């Protein structure tokens, strides 16, 4: 991503692509005629032959906005209250804030509700890795991440420290070559990315802290009545579209489906997380701590994954199989016991023991790992004006690093869908579901389904002998050999 300046700037939709970031090339006359002839032949058979596919133009990135869907503006975007539905977003995590920003840039009226009293009320997770979303975040008006760290090498060790796999740009390119981040992962603290997003909404009265949703009701005239607890009092608000972006234990999902539809699914393992400052490791000299290397070590059961968290710290994630009851009990015992457990399980090669020992207890947490079975699209269709995004729609294990990426893609897809679907049709007559939600949910659920499945599979094979296969490729590539182990 390009480095940007710090001056105040605004963004509005690109008129060339109508904020979509992509365009379609026109169908050539030859292709149109060919389709017309094929369709005539189909009609002559009275439907007995195979219907020809209607041709569509090739999709390409808009050359005006370079695919972001946004262009610079000297003034804030105008809120189009008459054109667009009002969107109420429940949850101020990455996905919810991203949707608010995407709506803001596109002139879509919105209100973001977060139950926490303020930004720092509770931990919002540790580090995340932007993969597909490293380009998609430009659709939120973010063209640089000053706190982002690019990794260019990934190394896998066994517990004795032997390298059993290595890949990345520095694996194949000499160290003095001109490396770029085009095909690299960007690591950033979750709170840092959340802060960058919220800065674009700075001073916006549509961000409401301290609002806990307790109920909603779909009413007449395209309205939804929202019921909140605010400072111990009940308050009501109304909206046209309700979006649950409130995480794996989503209140919107529970209120929409009830508790019996699909419970959390335990994935037979837990994680212990920590953040360690590199300054606490001054006496440790290791090429693994160059702020551009991701490495993991495993014994075929326990597995630790260590990545850059910032230019002067790393984040580690230890995971291992354990019963759900024991995982819950261990996580409840607090950071001191979690650190002792992590250290006990990882008396491996340097610098792993030193990193864990140097991690302060206030930077350690742990939890059992859950996801849910894939959401049945028919369930969402039961509501005319309610939908979900991120972990509320498709929670997944952390082992493929896809949770935040998919939430960001969901948010951008939904905002673009509202901008397009409500701009070209009278959504009040045909309804938000037909104008926007059906298309959004089909794309969102289809895209995320493979990530949920792969993340669940990773929870198994990353804690098995499969991960010990030697080869310079990601460990998931070897899971197809599981029957040979």
BADRENPA-612137 format. One line per 3 residues: their letters; for each residue x, y, z of C-alpha. Coordinates in nm, 2 decimals. Example, Ala and Ser with C-alpha at 12.3 -4.5 7.8 and 13.67 -1.06 7.14 Angstrom:
as> 1.23 -0.45 0.78 | 1.37 -0.11 0.71 .
END
This chain:
xxx> 0.00 0.00 0.00 | 0.12 0.35 -0.08 | 0.23 0.58 0.20 .
xxx> -0.02 0.86 0.26 | 0.00 1.20 0.42 | -0.17 1.29 0.74 .
xxx> -0.38 1.58 0.61 | -0.76 1.56 0.66 | -0.91 1.41 0.36 .
xxx> -1.26 1.29 0.26 | -1.37 1.03 0.01 | -1.68 0.99 -0.21 .
xxx> -1.78 0.73 -0.46 | -1.62 0.71 -0.79 | -1.88 0.82 -1.05 .
xxx> -1.71 0.61 -1.32 | -1.78 0.28 -1.15 | -2.06 0.40 -0.91 .
xxx> -1.85 0.31 -0.61 | -1.82 -0.06 -0.71 | -1.44 -0.05 -0.79 .
xxx> -1.50 -0.27 -1.10 | -1.66 -0.24 -1.44 | -1.76 -0.48 -1.71 .
xxx> -1.65 -0.45 -2.07 | -1.92 -0.43 -2.34 | -2.02 -0.74 -2.52 .
xxx> -1.89 -0.74 -2.87 | -2.14 -0.75 -3.16 | -2.00 -1.08 -3.27 .
xxx> -2.06 -1.24 -2.93 | -2.42 -1.09 -2.91 | -2.51 -1.23 -3.25 .
xxx> -2.37 -1.57 -3.16 | -2.58 -1.58 -2.85 | -2.89 -1.47 -3.03 .
xxx> -2.84 -1.75 -3.29 | -2.78 -2.01 -3.02 | -3.09 -1.90 -2.83 .
xxx> -3.30 -1.92 -3.15 | -3.18 -2.28 -3.20 | -3.27 -2.35 -2.83 .
xxx> -3.63 -2.22 -2.89 | -3.67 -2.43 -3.20 | -3.61 -2.74 -2.99 .
xxx> -3.89 -2.63 -2.75 | -3.66 -2.64 -2.45 | -3.52 -2.99 -2.52 .
xxx> -3.17 -2.88 -2.58 | -2.94 -2.71 -2.33 | -3.01 -2.34 -2.28 .
xxx> -2.71 -2.12 -2.39 | -2.54 -1.91 -2.12 | -2.60 -1.54 -2.16 .
xxx> -2.27 -1.37 -2.22 | -2.14 -1.12 -1.98 | -1.86 -0.87 -2.02 .
xxx> -1.52 -0.92 -1.87 | -1.48 -0.76 -1.52 | -1.19 -0.52 -1.48 .
xxx> -1.07 -0.28 -1.22 | -1.19 0.08 -1.26 | -0.89 0.29 -1.38 .
xxx> -1.02 0.61 -1.23 | -1.03 0.49 -0.86 | -0.79 0.19 -0.91 .
xxx> -1.05 -0.05 -0.79 | -1.12 0.12 -0.45 | -1.46 0.26 -0.56 .
xxx> -1.36 0.59 -0.39 | -1.20 0.92 -0.50 | -1.08 1.21 -0.30 .
xxx> -1.31 1.49 -0.20 | -1.27 1.83 -0.04 | -1.59 1.80 0.15 .
xxx> -1.76 1.52 0.35 | -1.99 1.30 0.15 | -2.36 1.41 0.15 .
xxx> -2.59 1.18 0.35 | -2.86 1.07 0.11 | -3.15 1.01 0.35 .
xxx> -3.42 1.00 0.09 | -3.23 0.77 -0.15 | -3.09 0.50 0.09 .
xxx> -3.23 0.31 0.39 | -3.11 0.39 0.73 | -2.86 0.12 0.85 .
xxx> -2.82 0.03 1.21 | -2.50 -0.16 1.29 | -2.48 -0.36 1.61 .
xxx> -2.12 -0.42 1.71 | -1.82 -0.19 1.70 | -1.55 -0.45 1.62 .
xxx> -1.36 -0.46 1.29 | -1.66 -0.56 1.08 | -1.91 -0.32 1.23 .
xxx> -1.68 -0.02 1.22 | -1.57 -0.11 0.86 | -1.94 -0.12 0.75 .
xxx> -2.00 0.22 0.92 | -1.70 0.37 0.73 | -1.81 0.22 0.40 .
xxx> -2.16 0.36 0.45 | -2.02 0.70 0.55 | -1.81 0.73 0.23 .
xxx> -2.11 0.63 0.01 | -2.36 0.87 0.17 | -2.56 0.59 0.33 .
xxx> -2.73 0.70 0.66 | -2.62 0.48 0.94 | -2.59 0.45 1.32 .
xxx> -2.32 0.23 1.48 | -2.41 0.09 1.82 | -2.15 -0.06 2.06 .
xxx> -2.22 -0.19 2.40 | -1.88 -0.09 2.54 | -1.86 0.25 2.70 .
xxx> -1.56 0.36 2.50 | -1.29 0.24 2.26 | -1.06 0.10 2.53 .
xxx> -1.33 -0.06 2.75 | -1.21 -0.41 2.69 | -0.96 -0.61 2.49 .
xxx> -1.04 -0.64 2.12 | -0.81 -0.93 2.05 | -0.45 -0.94 1.94 .
xxx> -0.29 -0.92 1.60 | -0.44 -1.00 1.27 | -0.31 -1.07 0.92 .
xxx> -0.45 -0.89 0.62 | -0.45 -1.13 0.33 | -0.72 -1.07 0.07 .
xxx> -0.83 -0.76 0.27 | -0.49 -0.59 0.23 | -0.61 -0.46 -0.10 .
xxx> -0.98 -0.44 -0.01 | -0.92 -0.19 0.27 | -0.87 0.07 0.01 .
xxx> -1.25 0.05 -0.04 | -1.27 0.20 0.31 | -1.05 0.50 0.23 .
xxx> -0.74 0.34 0.39 | -0.44 0.36 0.15 | -0.17 0.33 0.41 .
xxx> -0.12 0.15 0.75 | 0.16 0.31 0.94 | 0.14 0.04 1.21 .
xxx> 0.13 -0.24 0.96 | 0.42 -0.48 0.94 | 0.49 -0.68 0.62 .
xxx> 0.62 -1.04 0.65 | 0.82 -1.19 0.36 | 0.92 -1.53 0.50 .
xxx> 0.74 -1.81 0.68 | 0.94 -2.09 0.85 | 0.82 -2.42 1.01 .
xxx> 1.03 -2.60 1.26 | 0.99 -2.93 1.45 | 1.04 -2.90 1.83 .
xxx> 1.42 -2.97 1.79 | 1.45 -2.66 1.58 | 1.50 -2.83 1.25 .
xxx> 1.35 -2.64 0.96 | 1.09 -2.86 0.78 | 0.93 -2.60 0.56 .
xxx> 1.00 -2.25 0.43 | 0.83 -2.02 0.19 | 0.77 -1.65 0.11 .
xxx> 0.94 -1.39 -0.10 | 1.27 -1.41 0.08 | 1.27 -1.79 0.04 .
xxx> 1.29 -1.75 -0.34 | 1.44 -1.40 -0.39 | 1.79 -1.29 -0.27 .
xxx> 1.80 -1.07 0.04 | 1.94 -0.77 -0.15 | 1.66 -0.77 -0.41 .
xxx> 1.40 -0.50 -0.42 | 1.11 -0.66 -0.24 | 0.76 -0.53 -0.26 .
xxx> 0.46 -0.60 -0.04 | 0.23 -0.67 -0.33 | 0.21 -1.05 -0.26 .
xxx> 0.29 -1.03 0.11 | 0.08 -1.04 0.43 | 0.03 -0.73 0.64 .
xxx> 0.03 -0.79 1.02 | -0.14 -0.53 1.24 | -0.28 -0.51 1.59 .
xxx> -0.66 -0.54 1.58 | -0.70 -0.23 1.79 | -0.47 -0.03 1.55 .
xxx> -0.68 -0.12 1.25 | -1.00 -0.05 1.44 | -0.86 0.29 1.54 .
xxx> -0.77 0.38 1.19 | -1.12 0.30 1.08 | -1.28 0.49 1.36 .
xxx> -1.06 0.80 1.29 | -1.26 0.84 0.96 | -1.57 0.87 1.17 .
xxx> -1.42 1.11 1.43 | -1.68 1.34 1.56 | -1.96 1.16 1.38 .
xxx> -2.27 1.16 1.60 | -2.38 0.83 1.44 | -2.14 0.64 1.66 .
xxx> -2.32 0.54 1.98 | -2.12 0.39 2.27 | -2.27 0.22 2.57 .
xxx> -2.58 0.08 2.38 | -2.66 -0.29 2.44 | -2.92 -0.43 2.21 .
xxx> -3.18 -0.64 2.40 | -3.46 -0.68 2.14 | -3.59 -0.57 1.81 .
xxx> -3.92 -0.59 1.62 | -3.99 -0.56 1.25 | -4.27 -0.30 1.23 .
xxx> -4.48 -0.15 0.95 | -4.36 0.12 0.70 | -4.02 -0.05 0.65 .
xxx> -3.92 0.02 1.01 | -3.75 -0.19 1.27 | -3.79 -0.09 1.63 .
xxx> -3.47 -0.14 1.83 | -3.46 -0.18 2.21 | -3.14 -0.09 2.40 .
xxx> -3.02 -0.07 2.75 | -2.83 0.26 2.79 | -2.69 0.35 3.14 .
xxx> -2.94 0.12 3.30 | -3.24 0.27 3.11 | -3.45 0.13 2.83 .
xxx> -3.43 0.33 2.50 | -3.59 0.28 2.16 | -3.47 0.37 1.82 .
xxx> -3.59 0.28 1.47 | -3.42 0.19 1.15 | -3.47 0.04 0.80 .
xxx> -3.20 -0.22 0.80 | -3.04 -0.40 1.10 | -2.70 -0.56 1.06 .
xxx> -2.56 -0.79 1.33 | -2.18 -0.74 1.34 | -2.16 -0.84 1.70 .
xxx> -1.93 -1.15 1.70 | -1.96 -1.52 1.75 | -2.21 -1.48 2.03 .
xxx> -2.42 -1.23 1.83 | -2.73 -1.09 2.01 | -2.88 -1.02 1.67 .
xxx> -2.83 -1.38 1.55 | -2.98 -1.51 1.88 | -3.28 -1.28 1.86 .
xxx> -3.33 -1.36 1.50 | -3.30 -1.74 1.51 | -3.33 -1.83 1.88 .
xxx> -3.09 -2.04 2.08 | -3.18 -2.38 1.93 | -3.09 -2.32 1.57 .
xxx> -2.72 -2.39 1.58 | -2.51 -2.39 1.89 | -2.14 -2.32 1.92 .
xxx> -1.92 -2.61 1.79 | -1.61 -2.69 2.00 | -1.31 -2.77 1.78 .
xxx> -1.13 -2.98 2.04 | -0.85 -2.74 2.11 | -0.77 -2.41 2.28 .
xxx> -0.53 -2.13 2.23 | -0.31 -1.93 2.46 | -0.21 -1.59 2.32 .
xxx> 0.07 -1.34 2.42 | 0.24 -1.03 2.31 | 0.61 -0.99 2.38 .
xxx> 0.82 -0.67 2.34 | 1.14 -0.73 2.15 | 1.32 -0.50 2.40 .
xxx> 1.26 -0.77 2.66 | 1.48 -1.00 2.44 | 1.78 -0.78 2.40 .
xxx> 2.02 -1.06 2.48 | 1.86 -1.29 2.23 | 2.00 -1.27 1.88 .
xxx> 1.79 -1.45 1.62 | 1.71 -1.40 1.26 | 1.35 -1.51 1.34 .
xxx> 1.30 -1.18 1.52 | 1.37 -0.95 1.23 | 1.01 -0.81 1.22 .
xxx> 0.96 -0.96 0.88 | 0.95 -1.34 0.95 | 0.66 -1.56 1.06 .
xxx> 0.76 -1.89 1.22 | 0.59 -2.18 1.38 | 0.71 -2.48 1.57 .
xxx> 0.53 -2.81 1.64 | 0.58 -3.15 1.78 | 0.28 -3.30 1.60 .
xxx> 0.04 -3.20 1.88 | 0.12 -2.87 2.04 | 0.19 -2.59 1.80 .
xxx> 0.32 -2.23 1.85 | 0.28 -1.96 1.58 | 0.48 -1.64 1.62 .
xxx> 0.43 -1.34 1.39 | 0.53 -0.97 1.39 | 0.28 -0.77 1.60 .
xxx> 0.45 -0.43 1.54 | 0.80 -0.32 1.45 | 0.91 -0.38 1.81 .
xxx> 0.70 -0.67 1.93 | 0.58 -1.02 1.83 | 0.26 -1.21 1.90 .
xxx> 0.26 -1.57 1.98 | -0.03 -1.82 1.97 | 0.01 -2.16 2.13 .
xxx> -0.26 -2.42 2.05 | -0.31 -2.78 2.16 | -0.58 -3.04 2.18 .
xxx> -0.77 -3.05 2.51 | -1.12 -3.14 2.63 | -1.38 -2.85 2.63 .
xxx> -1.42 -2.88 3.01 | -1.05 -2.86 3.07 | -1.01 -2.57 2.82 .
xxx> -1.28 -2.37 3.00 | -1.13 -2.43 3.34 | -0.78 -2.34 3.23 .
xxx> -0.90 -2.02 3.06 | -1.08 -1.92 3.38 | -0.77 -1.95 3.60 .
xxx> -0.62 -1.63 3.46 | -0.30 -1.52 3.29 | -0.05 -1.65 3.55 .
xxx> -0.17 -2.01 3.51 | -0.20 -1.97 3.13 | 0.16 -1.85 3.11 .
xxx> 0.28 -2.14 3.33 | 0.10 -2.39 3.10 | 0.24 -2.23 2.79 .
xxx> 0.59 -2.24 2.92 | 0.56 -2.60 3.04 | 0.45 -2.72 2.69 .
xxx> 0.71 -2.53 2.49 | 1.06 -2.62 2.62 | 1.18 -2.61 2.26 .
xxx> 1.44 -2.44 2.06 | 1.55 -2.08 2.10 | 1.40 -1.82 2.11 .
xxx> 1.06 -1.98 2.20 | 1.12 -2.03 2.57 | 1.27 -1.69 2.61 .
xxx> 0.98 -1.52 2.43 | 0.72 -1.69 2.65 | 0.92 -1.62 2.97 .
xxx> 0.96 -1.25 2.88 | 0.59 -1.20 2.80 | 0.42 -1.01 3.09 .
xxx> 0.11 -1.17 3.24 | -0.11 -0.87 3.15 | -0.04 -0.95 2.78 .
xxx> -0.16 -1.31 2.80 | -0.51 -1.46 2.75 | -0.65 -1.80 2.65 .
xxx> -0.98 -1.95 2.53 | -1.14 -2.26 2.39 | -1.18 -2.25 2.01 .
xxx> -1.53 -2.26 1.86 | -1.71 -2.21 1.53 | -2.06 -2.29 1.40 .
xxx> -2.19 -2.51 1.13 | -2.25 -2.32 0.80 | -2.55 -2.10 0.81 .
xxx> -2.85 -2.21 0.61 | -2.93 -1.91 0.37 | -3.30 -1.99 0.41 .
xxx> -3.28 -1.88 0.78 | -3.18 -1.53 0.68 | -3.46 -1.50 0.43 .
xxx> -3.71 -1.53 0.72 | -3.64 -1.16 0.79 | -3.71 -0.88 0.54 .
xxx> -3.47 -0.62 0.69 | -3.21 -0.80 0.91 | -2.88 -0.95 0.81 .
xxx> -2.54 -1.05 0.96 | -2.17 -1.01 0.88 | -1.84 -1.13 1.01 .
xxx> -1.83 -1.37 1.30 | -2.20 -1.32 1.36 | -2.26 -1.49 1.02 .
xxx> -1.97 -1.73 0.98 | -1.75 -1.77 1.29 | -1.44 -1.97 1.22 .
xxx> -1.12 -2.09 1.40 | -0.82 -1.85 1.40 | -0.59 -2.11 1.23 .
xxx> -0.63 -1.97 0.88 | -0.62 -1.60 0.98 | -0.94 -1.54 0.79 .
xxx> -1.19 -1.40 1.05 | -1.11 -1.03 1.01 | -1.04 -1.06 0.64 .
xxx> -1.39 -1.20 0.57 | -1.55 -0.94 0.80 | -1.39 -0.66 0.60 .
xxx> -1.49 -0.82 0.27 | -1.85 -0.86 0.41 | -1.87 -0.50 0.51 .
xxx> -1.75 -0.37 0.17 | -1.98 -0.61 -0.02 | -2.28 -0.50 0.18 .
xxx> -2.21 -0.13 0.15 | -2.15 -0.15 -0.22 | -2.47 -0.36 -0.25 .
xxx> -2.68 -0.09 -0.07 | -2.52 0.18 -0.29 | -2.60 -0.01 -0.61 .
xxx> -2.93 -0.19 -0.52 | -3.10 0.11 -0.36 | -2.97 0.36 -0.61 .
xxx> -3.11 0.18 -0.92 | -3.44 0.05 -0.77 | -3.72 0.17 -0.54 .
xxx> -3.63 -0.03 -0.24 | -3.93 0.09 -0.05 | -4.16 -0.08 -0.31 .
xxx> -3.97 -0.40 -0.36 | -3.81 -0.43 -0.02 | -3.45 -0.43 0.10 .
xxx> -3.42 -0.81 0.09 | -3.49 -0.82 -0.29 | -3.29 -0.50 -0.36 .
xxx> -2.98 -0.58 -0.15 | -2.98 -0.86 0.10 | -3.04 -1.17 -0.11 .
xxx> -2.75 -1.09 -0.34 | -2.53 -0.99 -0.05 | -2.60 -1.30 0.16 .
xxx> -2.55 -1.53 -0.14 | -2.21 -1.39 -0.22 | -2.11 -1.36 0.15 .
xxx> -2.21 -1.71 0.25 | -2.06 -1.87 -0.07 | -1.72 -1.68 -0.03 .
xxx> -1.69 -1.75 0.35 | -1.80 -2.12 0.34 | -1.47 -2.25 0.22 .
xxx> -1.29 -2.04 0.48 | -1.50 -2.18 0.76 | -1.44 -2.54 0.64 .
xxx> -1.07 -2.49 0.59 | -1.03 -2.32 0.93 | -1.21 -2.61 1.10 .
xxx> -0.99 -2.86 0.92 | -0.68 -2.67 1.02 | -0.78 -2.71 1.38 .
xxx> -0.73 -3.08 1.33 | -0.43 -3.11 1.10 | -0.22 -2.84 1.26 .
xxx> -0.23 -3.05 1.58 | -0.14 -3.38 1.41 | 0.16 -3.55 1.25 .
xxx> 0.06 -3.40 0.91 | 0.22 -3.08 1.01 | 0.56 -3.25 1.04 .
xxx> 0.57 -3.34 0.67 | 0.88 -3.18 0.51 | 0.82 -2.94 0.22 .
xxx> 0.84 -2.57 0.13 | 0.47 -2.50 0.12 | 0.19 -2.41 0.37 .
xxx> 0.10 -2.70 0.60 | -0.26 -2.72 0.47 | -0.11 -2.85 0.14 .
xxx> -0.02 -3.18 0.31 | -0.36 -3.25 0.47 | -0.46 -3.46 0.17 .
xxx> -0.20 -3.71 0.28 | -0.37 -3.76 0.62 | -0.48 -4.12 0.54 .
xx> -0.11 -4.22 0.49 | 0.00 -4.11 0.84 .
END
